[in-house]
């Protein structure tokens, strides 16, 4: 299995964070996850993920940022 993809988009101006995570989603392989780091909760992303058939888990991390783990439903470990 390939390693998870990390996208660090903290402190980037829009639309760059969305562009970076969408690019990573395009490279996502079966069983792989994306670890998306961002300085604000990416609320518009959640509906897109649902439309794409992907799931996510969001948690706050240091510096008032968020870690969003993106994965195929049923493949979260």
C-alpha positions in Angstrom: 0.0 0.0 0.0 1.2 3.5 -0.8 1.8 6.0 2.0 -0.7 8.6 2.9 -0.7 11.9 1.0 0.0 15.0 3.1 -1.2 18.3 1.9 -0.1 21.2 4.1 -2.1 24.2 3.0 -1.8 26.2 6.3 -1.7 30.0 5.7 -2.2 29.8 2.0 -4.7 32.2 0.4 -7.8 30.9 -1.4 -8.2 29.1 -3.7 -4.8 27.5 -3.3 -5.8 25.2 -0.4 -8.8 23.8 -2.3 -6.7 23.4 -5.5 -4.0 21.5 -3.6 -6.5 19.1 -1.9 -8.4 18.5 -5.1 -5.2 17.6 -6.8 -4.3 15.2 -4.1 -7.8 13.6 -4.4 -7.1 13.1 -8.1 -4.0 11.1 -7.1 -5.7 9.1 -4.3 -5.4 5.3 -4.7 -7.5 2.6 -3.2 -6.8 2.3 0.6 -4.8 5.5 0.7 -5.7 8.5 2.8 -5.0 12.2 2.6 -3.9 14.2 5.6 -5.0 17.8 4.8 -3.7 20.6 7.1 -5.4 24.0 7.0 -5.7 27.1 9.1 -9.5 27.2 9.1 -12.2 24.5 8.9 -12.8 23.8 5.2 -16.6 23.7 5.3 -17.1 24.0 1.5 -14.9 20.9 1.1 -17.2 18.6 3.0 -20.0 18.7 0.5 -17.6 18.1 -2.3 -16.2 15.1 -0.6 -19.7 13.7 -0.1 -20.5 14.2 -3.8 -17.2 12.3 -4.6 -18.1 9.4 -2.4 -15.3 10.2 0.1 -15.5 10.4 3.9 -13.5 12.7 6.2 -12.6 13.1 9.8 -11.7 16.6 11.1 -9.9 17.4 14.3 -8.3 20.6 15.7 -4.6 20.7 16.0 -2.0 23.2 17.2 -2.0 26.9 16.2 -5.8 26.9 15.8 -5.5 24.8 12.6 -7.3 21.7 11.5 -6.3 18.2 10.3 -8.8 16.7 7.8 -8.2 13.0 7.0 -9.9 12.1 3.7 -10.5 8.5 2.9 -12.8 6.0 1.1 -15.7 4.9 3.3 -14.9 1.6 4.9 -11.1 2.0 4.5 -10.4 4.0 7.6 -8.0 2.3 10.0 
